[in-house]
């Protein structure tokens, strides 16, 4: 066979397949290495804690252990005194935490270290933590921890206040494959406290699986602190600012939102109507209409959004699409008023607040310049977007 055959499409397709399989093998190997290493870290953390309790080796244990391990394994990273301290802290964070479950609370730290299960690095049991008790629960929790990189684990325990919150971010990282930067952003923006907190009528207007998922995908409040707006901004300026920063806006909305457009036109009868923002959600398989309001929620807003949802369902929704969902984003809202307004609406919609800046401690506010002072300082009296 001549070398000319090596330039054919058949050969190139075969080569492409080999490269893809090799990359998949590399990823799989990296995951297995990470899992095995973190399983070892967990067991090492347990050993360190137990030895410090029972052995009379003094306060220099970690320093001496670090020196001995680095001498024996000079090509391996992770045995510095600082990292050994982190391993110990990682183990204690979870082992001393109380884990809430449907059948009660179990304190991992109350179990003797020698009774903690030794994990096979291939044992990843994807069962909800709430269904586990005792040693089996510990095994499942550790199996989750070892699925994400060590650096991600360190970010989580350094920024989370309790085990339940930490495990929330562990599972979200596994689900969405978050980078360190995205994970840090989600923790610092308080996603754990905000997700699924919007006021909605989903349980009355959507079937159970769809309604539960939709509820979890809507936050309250939304954090738009990446925007720079003048004090008296209007809806159109807010809408433009969000689409100018669409990447950050999509990150705040969460996984699954695909941007369709702003001021999407719909003709109903002889009139034209324009949606503030239109998205498609790839997990819910439906259009999502977002309407922006710069003031307090008013009951009449639901009527207008209900009209828009009807129009989208009639004109844009395909045979395989689920019901269109509406989200009203308001600067403020009275919870009782919102619940009254949604009670007789038959289209699925939710109402959330949004924030342009994160709240600052009162003792810091006097020391920071106002927007007006900054604009005057930099000669930009008009303000505007970034």
HELIX and SHEET records of a PDB file:
HELIX    1   1 UNK A    3  UNK A    7  5                                   5    
HELIX    2   2 UNK A    9  UNK A   54  1                                  46    
HELIX    3   3 UNK A   61  UNK A   72  1                                  12    
HELIX    4   4 UNK A   81  UNK A   95  1                                  15    
HELIX    5   5 UNK A  108  UNK A  110  5                                   3    
HELIX    6   6 UNK A  113  UNK A  115  5                                   3    
HELIX    7   7 UNK A  129  UNK A  131  5                                   3    
HELIX    8   8 UNK A  134  UNK A  145  1                                  12    
HELIX    9   9 UNK A  150  UNK A  159  1                                  10    
HELIX   10  10 UNK A  163  UNK A  176  1                                  14    
HELIX   11  11 UNK A  180  UNK A  188  1                                   9    
HELIX   12  12 UNK A  191  UNK A  194  1                                   4    
HELIX   13  13 UNK A  202  UNK A  205  1                                   4    
HELIX   14  14 UNK A  208  UNK A  217  1                                  10    
HELIX   15  15 UNK A  235  UNK A  244  1                                  10    
HELIX   16  16 UNK A  246  UNK A  253  1                                   8    
HELIX   17  17 UNK A  300  UNK A  315  1                                  16    
HELIX   18  18 UNK A  335  UNK A  342  1                                   8    
HELIX   19  19 UNK A  362  UNK A  365  1                                   4    
HELIX   20  20 UNK A  371  UNK A  377  1                                   7    
SHEET    1   A 2 UNK A  98  UNK A 101  0                                        
SHEET    2   A 2 UNK A 104  UNK A 107 -1                                        
SHEET    1   B 3 UNK A 199  UNK A 200  0                                        
SHEET    2   B 3 UNK A 349  UNK A 355 -1                                        
SHEET    3   B 3 UNK A 222  UNK A 223  1                                        
SHEET    1   C 6 UNK A 199  UNK A 200  0                                        
SHEET    2   C 6 UNK A 349  UNK A 355 -1                                        
SHEET    3   C 6 UNK A 325  UNK A 332  1                                        
SHEET    4   C 6 UNK A 286  UNK A 296  1                                        
SHEET    5   C 6 UNK A 271  UNK A 281 -1                                        
SHEET    6   C 6 UNK A 257  UNK A 268 -1                                        
END                                                                             
